[in-house]
Amino acid sequence: MYLLKRARDLQQVLQTLRQEGKSVGFIPTMGALHPGHLSLVDRAKQENQFTVCSIFVNPTQFNDPKDLDLYPRTPGKDIRMLASVGAHLVFMPPPGEIYPPGLDTQLDVSFGLLDNVMEGEFRPGHFQGVAQVVKRFLDLIRPDALYLGQKDFQQVAILRHLVHQLHLPVRIVMCPTLRETDGLAMSSRNVRLSPELRKKASILFETLTATKDMLEDFHPEEIEHFAMGRLSIPGFKPEYFEIVDGNTLQPVDDASQTNFIVACTAIWAGNVRLIDNMIWKSPE
């Protein structure tokens, strides 16, 4: 497995692969890896001849500097985990390699309403930072396929829009969310939960599951109101529970009029912010 920190070294390796006609799958991460990340590597390996995984805590996507400081960093463990599943190359650049002086990495892309709702409302500027760093990685790596987890559903929608708007030659693959035995979506933030709150955190998955069956008999707004109440237990503060069209991320008014429905939620568990979602109706 290659372990590289400089963009020019990365591109030398990839140039050789392209000359050999090998396909490349790419998984962007911020480290603090868990089995959910490794499942993306497994999927990329199944579909490509070479797999690249980045580890980079991107400062431009944190609207709260405290959140950036608290983000867990476990590079040694991450490298061992990626080696154990057979990743071919790990790219761990310092910020100067991604945002070198003199290079304008700002994006002139409008996301319309996609980045104004849900996470966009509560984390202003977050998705601009995500799009900025992913575009930079795509420019450096030029992969055939980009692998993303469903847990960050809105992020996947944003990046699909980015790829479409800029006509980038990459296929986006959304992989299912991996969960703990109690249903909690695997996340790098879970390690920051207190033991007491961790025991209760399965309420996100339980609420998503319980409310899915209500869709046939209740209006989406009624379901959202019920879910917010169900999530309001001691130690937890829900920010939103929204039932949206999976393509536009706009609220669903009539469930019978769309074939792609996703329930998305975010909640504070103490001082840890958790997100989750569930696809209730899929066109596939």
N, C-alpha and C positions, 0 to 999 in steps of 0.2 A: 504494500500500500504506500502510495506517495503521500507525504506530508509537506505541503508547500505554503509559504507565506508571501511570496512575491508574485505579482501578476505576470511578469515576464517569464518566470519559470513555469507557471501554470500554462501559459499560452504556448510555450515550446513543447510541452508534453501533448497538449491538445492538437497542435499542428501536425504532429506525427500521426496521431490517431485519425485525423481527417484524411491525411494522405493515404492511410490504409483503409479508408472507407468505413470506419467503425462508428456506430451510433453511440450517442452520449446522453445519459439521463442525469438530471441535476436536481438535488434536494437542498434548498436554502434553509439554514437553521441559525438560531442564536445560541446554540449549545444547551447545556443542562439537559442532555438527551435522555429519553425514556423509550420504552418499547414502541410507542406510537411513531417516533422518528424512524426507528429501525425498520418498521413495517414499510415506510416509504422507500427505504434503501432496498428492501427485498423486492418490492414491486418494480423499481427502476432496473434492478439486475435482471429480472425476468424479461423485461422488454427492450433492454439495451445491452450492447457489448462492453460498455464502460460506464461506471457510475461515479459522479463527482458530488461530494457533500461539502457545503461551506459551513463554517462556524464563525459568526460575526455578530456581535451585539451592536446593532445599528443605532447610533445615537439620534438620528433624525426622525425616528418613529416614536420616540418617547415624548409625550407632551408634559409629563411630570418628571423633572430631574431626579426626584427621590426614587421613582420607580426604576429608572435607569441604574441608579446606584445599588438598589436592592436586588436587581436581577441576578439570579444565581449563575455562577461561573465555575464550571468543573472541567477544564480542558483535558486534563490527564485521563479522567474517567471517560469522557466523550470519545477520545481517540481510541481507547481500548475497546469501547463498545462498537465503534465503526469497524475496527479491525476484525472483531469477532463475527460480524455478519458479512465480511468480504467486500466492503467498500473499496473501490480502486484508488480513489484520490480524495484527500481531505485538504481543503483550502482554508487556512486560518489567517487572513490578512490583518495587519494593523490598519487603523483608520486611514492613514496616509496613502495606502494602496487603493482604497476604495474611493476616497475623496482627496486625490492629490492636489496640491496647490496649483492654481492656474487652469484646472479642468472644470468646466461648468457642467455639473451633473443634475441641475434643476430640470424638471420636466414641464413642458407646456402642453399638458393634457387635461382636458376637462372630463370629470367623471359624472357629470350631470347630477342626478339625485342619489347615485350609488353611495357616495361618501358623506352624505348629509344626515343619514338616518342611523339609528342604533349606535354602533361603535363610533361612527363619525360625529354624532351629536355629543357624545360624552368624552371623546378623545380627539378634539380638533387638531388637524394636521397630521394625525397618525397615518392615514392611508397615503398621503403624499410622500411621507417618509418611507413607507413600505414600497410604494411604486418606484421611488427614486433608487433605492438600494437594489431591488430586484432587476430593474432595467440595467443598472451598472453591472450586475453579475451576468445577466444575459449577454451583454456586450462583450464581456471578457471570455465567457465560456462558450457561447453560441451552441447551447445544447439542442438536441432534437426534441426532448421532452422535459417538462418542468413538473415535479411531483409535489403536491400540496395536500395537507390534511383537511378533511371536512370540518373539523372543529372550528377552524377559522373560515366559516362559510362566506362571510362578507368579504374577507380578504381575497378569497378565490374569485369572487365575482368582480372585484376591482381589478385583479390581475388579468382576468379574461378580457375585460374591457381594454386594458392597456395594450395587450397583445393584438387585439382586433384593431384598435385605433392606429397603432404604429405599424401594422402589417408585419409583425415580427414572425420569423419562420420557426416557431416553436409550438409544440402541442402541450396543452395543459391537462394534467391528469389529477383528478381529485380522488383521494383515497379515503376509505371509511375511517371514522373516529375509533380509536382503540380506547377501551374503558377498563377501569379497575373492576374487581369482582362485584362491588356494590353499585356499579353503573357510573361512577364519577369519571368524566372524561380525563384521560391522561394529559397532564400539563406540567411544564417546568415549575409552575407556581404552586403546585400542590404541596411541595415539601415545606412551604412556608406556613401551612395551616397548623394551628394548634391541634393537639390530639382531640380535644372536645369538638372543635369545629369540623375536623376531618370526619368524625363519626356521623355528623349531620349533613355533610356536603352532598350526599347522594340525593338530596331533595331536588336538585336540578334535574337529574335524569328521571326521577320518579314523577316530577311534575310534567315534564315533556311527554312522558309515556301516558300518564293519566288523562291529560287534556286532549291527546290525539283522538280519543274515542268520542269526544264531545263535538267534533267538527260537524257531524251530520245533523245534530239537533240544536246547536247554538250558533249565534252570530259570532264571528271572530272577536269582536270587541268584548263580548260577554266572557268568552274564554280567557282573553287577556286579563280582564279584571279579576276573574277567579284565580288565575295562576299567580298574579302579583300578590294576592292575599295569601295564597298557599305558601309562597316563598318567604313571606314576612314572619319568620320565626326568630326567637331570641338569638342574637349574634349575627344575623343575616339581614342585609338590606338590598332588596332587588332594585336594579336601575331600570330594567325594561324586560318585558316579555311581549314579543311582537310576532304576529303571524303574517308572513309576507310572501309575495310572488318571488319564486326562486330566480327569475331572470332580472326583474326590475328592482327588487328589494322594497317595493312599495306595499302598503298594507292591503291585505285581501279583504274585500267587502263581501263578495259572494263566492264561496268555496267551489260552487259548481261551474264557475266561469273561468277557472284556471286549472291547468293540469300540472302545475309545479308549485307546491306549497311547502314552505319551510317555517318552522317555529324556532325563533332565536331568543336567547335570554342572556342577561348579564347580572351578576349579583356580587355584592361585597360580603365576604365571609371574614368578619373582623377587619383586618387591614389588607386582605388579599382579595383581588378582583378575579372572579372566575366567569368564563363564558361557556356556552354550550348551544347546541341546536339539534334539531331532528327534522329530517325530510318526511313530511306527512303525505305528500302526493308527488310522484315523480313521473315525468314524461317517458322515462326509459322503461 
